[in-house]
Amino acid sequence: MFMQRTFEICDLKADAGKLEQHAQALYELTLLANEGHSSWKASSFLSELKDNHSLYTGCMEENELVGYICCMAVVDEASINNFAVAPDQQGKGIGTKLLQEMIVLLQTKGMERLWLEVRVSNEAAYNLYKKIGFTEIYRRKEYYQNPIEDAYIMELALTSENKEEAEG
């Protein structure tokens, strides 16, 4: 059994000299988790790592990134920009734990609502979001490219009841 630890973005920003390395690791994990597809580049992650509105929670196992979630938080709302768990680590509760930790982090920062888009074919992610308490509010046609696919737009009110439900 490997030791896992979770982190927040402040842990990455503390070592500014390695931001490019962290951005590359996030990009590579995203590709791995999405069968080689990503609309983001390593430079996109680097920009987000430098942005003060950007929040990350992640999971390391034996000094290797195995999962992360990143959000953009502005005023009182946040959106999930990326979320990935290494394929060989899926089904172990890492994604649930990361999402729960992000919800708590967002609540401590005064966020009231969390938004996301998810591919209609991504049943595992959709079911996780529903389990946590997200509701589907809209279906955006052809939102994703490579391959072209619709997205569900989902939201979660970041109330104390949802926090208890997410931790459930």
FIKOLTI-971845 format. One record per residue (C-alpha): residue in one letter; residue number from 1; chain; x, y, z. Coordinates in steps of 0.5 Angstrom, whole numbers. Example, Ala and Ser with C-alpha at 12.3 -4.5 7.8 and 13.67 -1.06 7.14 Angstrom:
<site><residuo>A</residuo><num>1</num><cadena>A</cadena><xx>25</xx><yy>-9</yy><zz>16</zz></site>
<site><residuo>S</residuo><num>2</num><cadena>A</cadena><xx>27</xx><yy>-2</yy><zz>14</zz></site>
***
This chain:
<site><residuo>M</residuo><num>1</num><cadena>A</cadena><xx>0</xx><yy>0</yy><zz>0</zz></site>
<site><residuo>F</residuo><num>2</num><cadena>A</cadena><xx>3</xx><yy>7</yy><zz>-2</zz></site>
<site><residuo>M</residuo><num>3</num><cadena>A</cadena><xx>2</xx><yy>13</yy><zz>2</zz></site>
<site><residuo>Q</residuo><num>4</num><cadena>A</cadena><xx>-2</xx><yy>18</yy><zz>-1</zz></site>
<site><residuo>R</residuo><num>5</num><cadena>A</cadena><xx>-3</xx><yy>25</yy><zz>1</zz></site>
<site><residuo>T</residuo><num>6</num><cadena>A</cadena><xx>-7</xx><yy>31</yy><zz>-2</zz></site>
<site><residuo>F</residuo><num>7</num><cadena>A</cadena><xx>-5</xx><yy>38</yy><zz>-3</zz></site>
<site><residuo>E</residuo><num>8</num><cadena>A</cadena><xx>-7</xx><yy>45</yy><zz>-4</zz></site>
<site><residuo>I</residuo><num>9</num><cadena>A</cadena><xx>-4</xx><yy>50</yy><zz>-10</zz></site>
<site><residuo>C</residuo><num>10</num><cadena>A</cadena><xx>-1</xx><yy>54</yy><zz>-4</zz></site>
<site><residuo>D</residuo><num>11</num><cadena>A</cadena><xx>4</xx><yy>48</yy><zz>-4</zz></site>
<site><residuo>L</residuo><num>12</num><cadena>A</cadena><xx>6</xx><yy>48</yy><zz>-11</zz></site>
<site><residuo>K</residuo><num>13</num><cadena>A</cadena><xx>6</xx><yy>56</yy><zz>-11</zz></site>
<site><residuo>A</residuo><num>14</num><cadena>A</cadena><xx>11</xx><yy>55</yy><zz>-5</zz></site>
<site><residuo>D</residuo><num>15</num><cadena>A</cadena><xx>16</xx><yy>53</yy><zz>-10</zz></site>
<site><residuo>A</residuo><num>16</num><cadena>A</cadena><xx>16</xx><yy>58</yy><zz>-16</zz></site>
<site><residuo>G</residuo><num>17</num><cadena>A</cadena><xx>22</xx><yy>55</yy><zz>-19</zz></site>
<site><residuo>K</residuo><num>18</num><cadena>A</cadena><xx>18</xx><yy>49</yy><zz>-20</zz></site>
<site><residuo>L</residuo><num>19</num><cadena>A</cadena><xx>12</xx><yy>51</yy><zz>-23</zz></site>
<site><residuo>E</residuo><num>20</num><cadena>A</cadena><xx>13</xx><yy>49</yy><zz>-30</zz></site>
<site><residuo>Q</residuo><num>21</num><cadena>A</cadena><xx>15</xx><yy>42</yy><zz>-28</zz></site>
<site><residuo>H</residuo><num>22</num><cadena>A</cadena><xx>8</xx><yy>42</yy><zz>-24</zz></site>
<site><residuo>A</residuo><num>23</num><cadena>A</cadena><xx>4</xx><yy>45</yy><zz>-30</zz></site>
<site><residuo>Q</residuo><num>24</num><cadena>A</cadena><xx>8</xx><yy>39</yy><zz>-34</zz></site>
<site><residuo>A</residuo><num>25</num><cadena>A</cadena><xx>6</xx><yy>34</yy><zz>-29</zz></site>
<site><residuo>L</residuo><num>26</num><cadena>A</cadena><xx>-2</xx><yy>37</yy><zz>-29</zz></site>
<site><residuo>Y</residuo><num>27</num><cadena>A</cadena><xx>-2</xx><yy>36</yy><zz>-37</zz></site>
<site><residuo>E</residuo><num>28</num><cadena>A</cadena><xx>1</xx><yy>29</yy><zz>-37</zz></site>
<site><residuo>L</residuo><num>29</num><cadena>A</cadena><xx>-4</xx><yy>27</yy><zz>-32</zz></site>
<site><residuo>T</residuo><num>30</num><cadena>A</cadena><xx>-10</xx><yy>30</yy><zz>-36</zz></site>
<site><residuo>L</residuo><num>31</num><cadena>A</cadena><xx>-8</xx><yy>27</yy><zz>-43</zz></site>
<site><residuo>L</residuo><num>32</num><cadena>A</cadena><xx>-7</xx><yy>20</yy><zz>-39</zz></site>
<site><residuo>A</residuo><num>33</num><cadena>A</cadena><xx>-14</xx><yy>21</yy><zz>-36</zz></site>
<site><residuo>N</residuo><num>34</num><cadena>A</cadena><xx>-17</xx><yy>23</yy><zz>-42</zz></site>
<site><residuo>E</residuo><num>35</num><cadena>A</cadena><xx>-14</xx><yy>18</yy><zz>-47</zz></site>
<site><residuo>G</residuo><num>36</num><cadena>A</cadena><xx>-9</xx><yy>23</yy><zz>-50</zz></site>
<site><residuo>H</residuo><num>37</num><cadena>A</cadena><xx>-14</xx><yy>29</yy><zz>-51</zz></site>
<site><residuo>S</residuo><num>38</num><cadena>A</cadena><xx>-14</xx><yy>35</yy><zz>-48</zz></site>
<site><residuo>S</residuo><num>39</num><cadena>A</cadena><xx>-16</xx><yy>42</yy><zz>-50</zz></site>
<site><residuo>W</residuo><num>40</num><cadena>A</cadena><xx>-11</xx><yy>45</yy><zz>-45</zz></site>
<site><residuo>K</residuo><num>41</num><cadena>A</cadena><xx>-3</xx><yy>45</yy><zz>-46</zz></site>
<site><residuo>A</residuo><num>42</num><cadena>A</cadena><xx>2</xx><yy>45</yy><zz>-41</zz></site>
<site><residuo>S</residuo><num>43</num><cadena>A</cadena><xx>2</xx><yy>53</yy><zz>-42</zz></site>
<site><residuo>S</residuo><num>44</num><cadena>A</cadena><xx>-5</xx><yy>53</yy><zz>-40</zz></site>
<site><residuo>F</residuo><num>45</num><cadena>A</cadena><xx>-4</xx><yy>50</yy><zz>-33</zz></site>
<site><residuo>L</residuo><num>46</num><cadena>A</cadena><xx>2</xx><yy>54</yy><zz>-32</zz></site>
<site><residuo>S</residuo><num>47</num><cadena>A</cadena><xx>-2</xx><yy>61</yy><zz>-33</zz></site>
<site><residuo>E</residuo><num>48</num><cadena>A</cadena><xx>-7</xx><yy>58</yy><zz>-28</zz></site>
<site><residuo>L</residuo><num>49</num><cadena>A</cadena><xx>-2</xx><yy>56</yy><zz>-23</zz></site>
<site><residuo>K</residuo><num>50</num><cadena>A</cadena><xx>0</xx><yy>63</yy><zz>-23</zz></site>
<site><residuo>D</residuo><num>51</num><cadena>A</cadena><xx>-7</xx><yy>66</yy><zz>-23</zz></site>
<site><residuo>N</residuo><num>52</num><cadena>A</cadena><xx>-9</xx><yy>68</yy><zz>-16</zz></site>
<site><residuo>H</residuo><num>53</num><cadena>A</cadena><xx>-16</xx><yy>66</yy><zz>-17</zz></site>
<site><residuo>S</residuo><num>54</num><cadena>A</cadena><xx>-14</xx><yy>59</yy><zz>-19</zz></site>
<site><residuo>L</residuo><num>55</num><cadena>A</cadena><xx>-15</xx><yy>53</yy><zz>-13</zz></site>
<site><residuo>Y</residuo><num>56</num><cadena>A</cadena><xx>-12</xx><yy>46</yy><zz>-14</zz></site>
<site><residuo>T</residuo><num>57</num><cadena>A</cadena><xx>-13</xx><yy>40</yy><zz>-9</zz></site>
<site><residuo>G</residuo><num>58</num><cadena>A</cadena><xx>-9</xx><yy>34</yy><zz>-11</zz></site>
<site><residuo>C</residuo><num>59</num><cadena>A</cadena><xx>-7</xx><yy>27</yy><zz>-9</zz></site>
<site><residuo>M</residuo><num>60</num><cadena>A</cadena><xx>1</xx><yy>25</yy><zz>-9</zz></site>
<site><residuo>E</residuo><num>61</num><cadena>A</cadena><xx>3</xx><yy>18</yy><zz>-9</zz></site>
<site><residuo>E</residuo><num>62</num><cadena>A</cadena><xx>10</xx><yy>16</yy><zz>-8</zz></site>
<site><residuo>N</residuo><num>63</num><cadena>A</cadena><xx>12</xx><yy>23</yy><zz>-10</zz></site>
<site><residuo>E</residuo><num>64</num><cadena>A</cadena><xx>8</xx><yy>22</yy><zz>-17</zz></site>
<site><residuo>L</residuo><num>65</num><cadena>A</cadena><xx>1</xx><yy>26</yy><zz>-18</zz></site>
<site><residuo>V</residuo><num>66</num><cadena>A</cadena><xx>-5</xx><yy>21</yy><zz>-19</zz></site>
<site><residuo>G</residuo><num>67</num><cadena>A</cadena><xx>-10</xx><yy>26</yy><zz>-19</zz></site>
<site><residuo>Y</residuo><num>68</num><cadena>A</cadena><xx>-12</xx><yy>33</yy><zz>-18</zz></site>
<site><residuo>I</residuo><num>69</num><cadena>A</cadena><xx>-18</xx><yy>38</yy><zz>-19</zz></site>
<site><residuo>C</residuo><num>70</num><cadena>A</cadena><xx>-17</xx><yy>46</yy><zz>-21</zz></site>
<site><residuo>C</residuo><num>71</num><cadena>A</cadena><xx>-22</xx><yy>51</yy><zz>-20</zz></site>
<site><residuo>M</residuo><num>72</num><cadena>A</cadena><xx>-23</xx><yy>58</yy><zz>-22</zz></site>
<site><residuo>A</residuo><num>73</num><cadena>A</cadena><xx>-26</xx><yy>62</yy><zz>-16</zz></site>
<site><residuo>V</residuo><num>74</num><cadena>A</cadena><xx>-28</xx><yy>69</yy><zz>-17</zz></site>
<site><residuo>V</residuo><num>75</num><cadena>A</cadena><xx>-33</xx><yy>74</yy><zz>-12</zz></site>
<site><residuo>D</residuo><num>76</num><cadena>A</cadena><xx>-37</xx><yy>68</yy><zz>-10</zz></site>
<site><residuo>E</residuo><num>77</num><cadena>A</cadena><xx>-38</xx><yy>63</yy><zz>-15</zz></site>
<site><residuo>A</residuo><num>78</num><cadena>A</cadena><xx>-33</xx><yy>58</yy><zz>-18</zz></site>
<site><residuo>S</residuo><num>79</num><cadena>A</cadena><xx>-32</xx><yy>53</yy><zz>-24</zz></site>
<site><residuo>I</residuo><num>80</num><cadena>A</cadena><xx>-29</xx><yy>47</yy><zz>-24</zz></site>
<site><residuo>N</residuo><num>81</num><cadena>A</cadena><xx>-24</xx><yy>48</yy><zz>-30</zz></site>
<site><residuo>N</residuo><num>82</num><cadena>A</cadena><xx>-20</xx><yy>41</yy><zz>-30</zz></site>
<site><residuo>F</residuo><num>83</num><cadena>A</cadena><xx>-21</xx><yy>34</yy><zz>-26</zz></site>
<site><residuo>A</residuo><num>84</num><cadena>A</cadena><xx>-17</xx><yy>28</yy><zz>-27</zz></site>
<site><residuo>V</residuo><num>85</num><cadena>A</cadena><xx>-15</xx><yy>22</yy><zz>-24</zz></site>
<site><residuo>A</residuo><num>86</num><cadena>A</cadena><xx>-10</xx><yy>17</yy><zz>-27</zz></site>
<site><residuo>P</residuo><num>87</num><cadena>A</cadena><xx>-13</xx><yy>11</yy><zz>-30</zz></site>
<site><residuo>D</residuo><num>88</num><cadena>A</cadena><xx>-10</xx><yy>6</yy><zz>-25</zz></site>
<site><residuo>Q</residuo><num>89</num><cadena>A</cadena><xx>-12</xx><yy>10</yy><zz>-19</zz></site>
<site><residuo>Q</residuo><num>90</num><cadena>A</cadena><xx>-19</xx><yy>11</yy><zz>-21</zz></site>
<site><residuo>G</residuo><num>91</num><cadena>A</cadena><xx>-25</xx><yy>7</yy><zz>-17</zz></site>
<site><residuo>K</residuo><num>92</num><cadena>A</cadena><xx>-21</xx><yy>8</yy><zz>-11</zz></site>
<site><residuo>G</residuo><num>93</num><cadena>A</cadena><xx>-24</xx><yy>14</yy><zz>-8</zz></site>
<site><residuo>I</residuo><num>94</num><cadena>A</cadena><xx>-19</xx><yy>19</yy><zz>-10</zz></site>
<site><residuo>G</residuo><num>95</num><cadena>A</cadena><xx>-24</xx><yy>23</yy><zz>-14</zz></site>
<site><residuo>T</residuo><num>96</num><cadena>A</cadena><xx>-29</xx><yy>24</yy><zz>-9</zz></site>
<site><residuo>K</residuo><num>97</num><cadena>A</cadena><xx>-24</xx><yy>26</yy><zz>-4</zz></site>
<site><residuo>L</residuo><num>98</num><cadena>A</cadena><xx>-21</xx><yy>31</yy><zz>-8</zz></site>
<site><residuo>L</residuo><num>99</num><cadena>A</cadena><xx>-28</xx><yy>34</yy><zz>-10</zz></site>
<site><residuo>Q</residuo><num>100</num><cadena>A</cadena><xx>-30</xx><yy>34</yy><zz>-3</zz></site>
<site><residuo>E</residuo><num>101</num><cadena>A</cadena><xx>-24</xx><yy>37</yy><zz>-1</zz></site>
<site><residuo>M</residuo><num>102</num><cadena>A</cadena><xx>-25</xx><yy>43</yy><zz>-6</zz></site>
<site><residuo>I</residuo><num>103</num><cadena>A</cadena><xx>-32</xx><yy>44</yy><zz>-4</zz></site>
<site><residuo>V</residuo><num>104</num><cadena>A</cadena><xx>-30</xx><yy>45</yy><zz>3</zz></site>
<site><residuo>L</residuo><num>105</num><cadena>A</cadena><xx>-24</xx><yy>50</yy><zz>1</zz></site>
<site><residuo>L</residuo><num>106</num><cadena>A</cadena><xx>-29</xx><yy>54</yy><zz>-4</zz></site>
<site><residuo>Q</residuo><num>107</num><cadena>A</cadena><xx>-34</xx><yy>54</yy><zz>2</zz></site>
<site><residuo>T</residuo><num>108</num><cadena>A</cadena><xx>-28</xx><yy>57</yy><zz>7</zz></site>
<site><residuo>K</residuo><num>109</num><cadena>A</cadena><xx>-27</xx><yy>62</yy><zz>1</zz></site>
<site><residuo>G</residuo><num>110</num><cadena>A</cadena><xx>-34</xx><yy>65</yy><zz>1</zz></site>
<site><residuo>M</residuo><num>111</num><cadena>A</cadena><xx>-36</xx><yy>61</yy><zz>-5</zz></site>
<site><residuo>E</residuo><num>112</num><cadena>A</cadena><xx>-43</xx><yy>60</yy><zz>-6</zz></site>
<site><residuo>R</residuo><num>113</num><cadena>A</cadena><xx>-44</xx><yy>56</yy><zz>-12</zz></site>
<site><residuo>L</residuo><num>114</num><cadena>A</cadena><xx>-40</xx><yy>51</yy><zz>-16</zz></site>
<site><residuo>W</residuo><num>115</num><cadena>A</cadena><xx>-41</xx><yy>50</yy><zz>-24</zz></site>
<site><residuo>L</residuo><num>116</num><cadena>A</cadena><xx>-38</xx><yy>45</yy><zz>-28</zz></site>
<site><residuo>E</residuo><num>117</num><cadena>A</cadena><xx>-39</xx><yy>42</yy><zz>-35</zz></site>
<site><residuo>V</residuo><num>118</num><cadena>A</cadena><xx>-38</xx><yy>35</yy><zz>-36</zz></site>
<site><residuo>R</residuo><num>119</num><cadena>A</cadena><xx>-38</xx><yy>30</yy><zz>-43</zz></site>
<site><residuo>V</residuo><num>120</num><cadena>A</cadena><xx>-45</xx><yy>27</yy><zz>-44</zz></site>
<site><residuo>S</residuo><num>121</num><cadena>A</cadena><xx>-41</xx><yy>20</yy><zz>-45</zz></site>
<site><residuo>N</residuo><num>122</num><cadena>A</cadena><xx>-37</xx><yy>21</yy><zz>-38</zz></site>
<site><residuo>E</residuo><num>123</num><cadena>A</cadena><xx>-42</xx><yy>17</yy><zz>-34</zz></site>
<site><residuo>A</residuo><num>124</num><cadena>A</cadena><xx>-37</xx><yy>16</yy><zz>-28</zz></site>
<site><residuo>A</residuo><num>125</num><cadena>A</cadena><xx>-36</xx><yy>23</yy><zz>-27</zz></site>
<site><residuo>Y</residuo><num>126</num><cadena>A</cadena><xx>-43</xx><yy>25</yy><zz>-28</zz></site>
<site><residuo>N</residuo><num>127</num><cadena>A</cadena><xx>-45</xx><yy>20</yy><zz>-23</zz></site>
<site><residuo>L</residuo><num>128</num><cadena>A</cadena><xx>-40</xx><yy>23</yy><zz>-18</zz></site>
<site><residuo>Y</residuo><num>129</num><cadena>A</cadena><xx>-42</xx><yy>30</yy><zz>-19</zz></site>
<site><residuo>K</residuo><num>130</num><cadena>A</cadena><xx>-50</xx><yy>27</yy><zz>-18</zz></site>
<site><residuo>K</residuo><num>131</num><cadena>A</cadena><xx>-48</xx><yy>23</yy><zz>-12</zz></site>
<site><residuo>I</residuo><num>132</num><cadena>A</cadena><xx>-44</xx><yy>30</yy><zz>-9</zz></site>
<site><residuo>G</residuo><num>133</num><cadena>A</cadena><xx>-51</xx><yy>34</yy><zz>-10</zz></site>
<site><residuo>F</residuo><num>134</num><cadena>A</cadena><xx>-50</xx><yy>37</yy><zz>-17</zz></site>
<site><residuo>T</residuo><num>135</num><cadena>A</cadena><xx>-56</xx><yy>38</yy><zz>-21</zz></site>
<site><residuo>E</residuo><num>136</num><cadena>A</cadena><xx>-56</xx><yy>38</yy><zz>-29</zz></site>
<site><residuo>I</residuo><num>137</num><cadena>A</cadena><xx>-58</xx><yy>45</yy><zz>-31</zz></site>
<site><residuo>Y</residuo><num>138</num><cadena>A</cadena><xx>-57</xx><yy>45</yy><zz>-38</zz></site>
<site><residuo>R</residuo><num>139</num><cadena>A</cadena><xx>-54</xx><yy>41</yy><zz>-44</zz></site>
<site><residuo>R</residuo><num>140</num><cadena>A</cadena><xx>-50</xx><yy>45</yy><zz>-49</zz></site>
<site><residuo>K</residuo><num>141</num><cadena>A</cadena><xx>-49</xx><yy>43</yy><zz>-56</zz></site>
<site><residuo>E</residuo><num>142</num><cadena>A</cadena><xx>-43</xx><yy>41</yy><zz>-59</zz></site>
<site><residuo>Y</residuo><num>143</num><cadena>A</cadena><xx>-39</xx><yy>44</yy><zz>-53</zz></site>
<site><residuo>Y</residuo><num>144</num><cadena>A</cadena><xx>-33</xx><yy>39</yy><zz>-53</zz></site>
<site><residuo>Q</residuo><num>145</num><cadena>A</cadena><xx>-28</xx><yy>38</yy><zz>-59</zz></site>
<site><residuo>N</residuo><num>146</num><cadena>A</cadena><xx>-24</xx><yy>32</yy><zz>-61</zz></site>
<site><residuo>P</residuo><num>147</num><cadena>A</cadena><xx>-29</xx><yy>29</yy><zz>-61</zz></site>
<site><residuo>I</residuo><num>148</num><cadena>A</cadena><xx>-35</xx><yy>33</yy><zz>-62</zz></site>
<site><residuo>E</residuo><num>149</num><cadena>A</cadena><xx>-40</xx><yy>32</yy><zz>-56</zz></site>
<site><residuo>D</residuo><num>150</num><cadena>A</cadena><xx>-45</xx><yy>36</yy><zz>-52</zz></site>
<site><residuo>A</residuo><num>151</num><cadena>A</cadena><xx>-44</xx><yy>38</yy><zz>-45</zz></site>
<site><residuo>Y</residuo><num>152</num><cadena>A</cadena><xx>-48</xx><yy>38</yy><zz>-39</zz></site>
<site><residuo>I</residuo><num>153</num><cadena>A</cadena><xx>-48</xx><yy>44</yy><zz>-35</zz></site>
<site><residuo>M</residuo><num>154</num><cadena>A</cadena><xx>-48</xx><yy>42</yy><zz>-27</zz></site>
<site><residuo>E</residuo><num>155</num><cadena>A</cadena><xx>-48</xx><yy>47</yy><zz>-21</zz></site>
<site><residuo>L</residuo><num>156</num><cadena>A</cadena><xx>-48</xx><yy>46</yy><zz>-14</zz></site>
<site><residuo>A</residuo><num>157</num><cadena>A</cadena><xx>-50</xx><yy>51</yy><zz>-8</zz></site>
<site><residuo>L</residuo><num>158</num><cadena>A</cadena><xx>-45</xx><yy>51</yy><zz>-3</zz></site>
<site><residuo>T</residuo><num>159</num><cadena>A</cadena><xx>-49</xx><yy>51</yy><zz>3</zz></site>
<site><residuo>S</residuo><num>160</num><cadena>A</cadena><xx>-48</xx><yy>47</yy><zz>10</zz></site>
<site><residuo>E</residuo><num>161</num><cadena>A</cadena><xx>-53</xx><yy>42</yy><zz>8</zz></site>
<site><residuo>N</residuo><num>162</num><cadena>A</cadena><xx>-49</xx><yy>40</yy><zz>1</zz></site>
<site><residuo>K</residuo><num>163</num><cadena>A</cadena><xx>-42</xx><yy>40</yy><zz>5</zz></site>
<site><residuo>E</residuo><num>164</num><cadena>A</cadena><xx>-45</xx><yy>35</yy><zz>10</zz></site>
<site><residuo>E</residuo><num>165</num><cadena>A</cadena><xx>-48</xx><yy>31</yy><zz>4</zz></site>
<site><residuo>A</residuo><num>166</num><cadena>A</cadena><xx>-41</xx><yy>31</yy><zz>0</zz></site>
<site><residuo>E</residuo><num>167</num><cadena>A</cadena><xx>-38</xx><yy>28</yy><zz>6</zz></site>
<site><residuo>G</residuo><num>168</num><cadena>A</cadena><xx>-43</xx><yy>23</yy><zz>7</zz></site>
***
